Amino acid sequence: MRDGGRESIRNESDNGLSNSRGTVAMARTGDPHSASTQFFINHVDNGRSLDFGARGPNEWGYSVFGTVLEGMDVVDAIAAVPTGNAGGMQNVPVEPVTIVSATVVQP
C-alpha cells in the first residue's frame, strides 16, 4: 500500500514497546503492514488493545516509535477539542488541529 507516494513499512509492533500514555505510534489500516505517513499520540494507556498480541497470540498491533518528552499539556488540549463525524469518519476535530513544531531527540 502507498500513502502520499511513500511505500508502506513493515509492522514493528513486536518491538517490546507498549502503547502507553504519551507514546507515538504509526497509524495503519486493517493491513498490519500498511503504515506509511500517519501517526497518533496515545492519550491514555492503550496497551491492552493496541500492543502486539493484545488481540490474540501473534496478532499485530500498532508500532510505537517515540515518546512525548515535553508538552503532554498540549496533547491533553488536543484531546479536549470538540469532534464530530466527517467524510465517513468518527471523532474528527470540528476545527483543524495543526502541530506547528516537533523536535526529534536522539538518545
C-alpha positions as semicolon CSV with decimal commas, in nm:
position;residue;x (nm);y (nm);z (nm)
1;M;0,000;0,000;0,000
2;R;0,114;0,354;-0,068
3;D;0,012;0,670;0,115
4;G;0,119;1,006;-0,016
5;G;0,354;0,836;-0,261
6;R;0,551;0,659;0,011
7;E;0,597;0,285;0,046
8;S;0,441;0,115;0,346
9;I;0,668;-0,007;0,623
10;R;0,691;-0,343;0,798
11;N;0,495;-0,353;1,122
12;E;0,729;-0,347;1,422
13;S;0,470;-0,371;1,700
14;D;0,662;-0,672;1,831
15;N;0,948;-0,440;1,935
16;G;0,864;-0,464;2,306
17;L;0,732;-0,107;2,333
18;S;0,382;-0,051;2,467
19;N;0,114;0,194;2,354
20;S;0,114;0,378;2,686
21;R;0,015;0,739;2,753
22;G;0,247;0,977;2,573
23;T;0,388;0,730;2,322
24;V;0,379;0,796;1,948
25;A;0,277;0,513;1,715
26;M;0,218;0,452;1,347
27;A;-0,140;0,460;1,218
28;R;-0,239;0,190;0,970
29;T;-0,535;0,025;0,802
30;G;-0,655;-0,330;0,871
31;D;-0,344;-0,450;0,687
32;P;-0,081;-0,471;0,964
33;H;0,197;-0,366;0,724
34;S;0,019;-0,062;0,576
35;A;0,164;0,222;0,787
36;S;0,343;0,491;0,592
37;T;0,289;0,859;0,680
38;Q;0,032;0,895;0,960
39;F;0,087;0,865;1,333
40;F;-0,103;0,912;1,657
41;I;-0,019;1,003;2,015
42;N;-0,161;0,776;2,281
43;H;-0,359;0,999;2,516
44;V;-0,423;0,710;2,758
45;D;-0,267;0,369;2,816
46;N;-0,378;0,158;2,517
47;G;-0,151;-0,143;2,555
48;R;-0,431;-0,387;2,625
49;S;-0,588;-0,314;2,287
50;L;-0,309;-0,182;2,062
51;D;0,006;-0,377;2,154
52;F;0,139;-0,681;1,968
53;G;-0,056;-0,988;2,082
54;A;-0,330;-0,785;2,254
55;R;-0,598;-0,925;2,025
56;G;-0,461;-1,278;2,025
57;P;-0,132;-1,466;2,005
58;N;0,096;-1,318;1,739
59;E;-0,165;-1,061;1,634
60;W;-0,009;-0,739;1,505
61;G;-0,062;-0,418;1,699
62;Y;0,044;-0,060;1,635
63;S;0,416;0,019;1,621
64;V;0,539;0,258;1,891
65;F;0,838;0,461;1,774
66;G;0,857;0,760;2,006
67;T;0,756;0,930;2,329
68;V;0,637;1,280;2,409
69;L;0,907;1,414;2,643
70;E;0,760;1,761;2,695
71;G;0,422;1,905;2,612
72;M;0,171;1,649;2,733
73;D;-0,038;1,953;2,829
74;V;-0,060;2,024;2,454
75;V;-0,164;1,662;2,388
76;D;-0,431;1,698;2,658
77;A;-0,553;2,021;2,493
78;I;-0,575;1,848;2,154
79;A;-0,772;1,562;2,312
80;A;-1,021;1,818;2,452
81;V;-1,102;1,964;2,107
82;P;-1,465;1,905;2,007
83;T;-1,512;1,630;1,747
84;G;-1,783;1,510;1,512
85;N;-1,839;1,296;1,206
86;A;-1,688;1,395;0,870
87;G;-1,619;1,209;0,547
88;G;-1,749;0,882;0,689
89;M;-1,506;0,904;0,983
90;Q;-1,592;0,944;1,353
91;N;-1,424;1,165;1,613
92;V;-1,283;1,412;1,361
93;P;-1,190;1,753;1,509
94;V;-1,459;2,009;1,425
95;E;-1,183;2,266;1,370
96;P;-0,849;2,156;1,221
97;V;-0,570;2,083;1,468
98;T;-0,219;2,160;1,347
99;I;0,104;2,061;1,519
100;V;0,328;2,358;1,438
101;S;0,654;2,221;1,571
102;A;0,804;1,895;1,690
103;T;1,164;1,805;1,759
104;V;1,326;1,466;1,725
105;V;1,564;1,397;2,013
106;Q;1,817;1,120;1,962
107;P;1,912;0,916;2,271
